[in-house]
Amino acid sequence: MTENAVHIPDLSSEFSFRTSRSSGPGGQHVNKVDSRVELRFNIENSQLLTDQQKEILQEKLTNKLTTEGDLIVVSQKERSQLRNKEITIEKLYALLAKALRPVKKRRATRPTRTSVEKRITSKKQTGEKKKWRGKIDL
């Protein structure tokens, strides 16, 4: 595993799924089949996540949580309900992994001598250009 990889336990026992009819165009089949899948995962009530992980997820995914604290992931991309269920699970794990990945600390660096010189010459040229925009005395 790399440094940025985060260990997320198997949370499938804590998922709840809801199905409904997909939106969009379709034939007679689309009006009969519930192929849209909605996955709900409650971060607060999770027994498998640590308190620290819950805190991080609450903070980083605030705008994606419902008032009850559920994280909702939806898929209606495929015609198959099973495939949409797999897609929602993949999306959820990707979302959790991204949120739990530690933020890389920024190392302060100094600009190179060449970049400083370029900046200064560019500023001088701009100043010269503006100086010539003034009124001309006759």
Secondary structure, DSSP 4 states (H G I P E B T S, - for coil): --TT-------GGG-EEEEEPPPS---TGGGT---EEEEEEESTT-SSS-HHHHHHHHHHTGGGB-TT-EEEEEE-SSS-HHHHHHHHHHHHHHHHHHHHSPPPPPPP-PPPHHHHHHHHHHHHHHHHHHHTTSPPP-
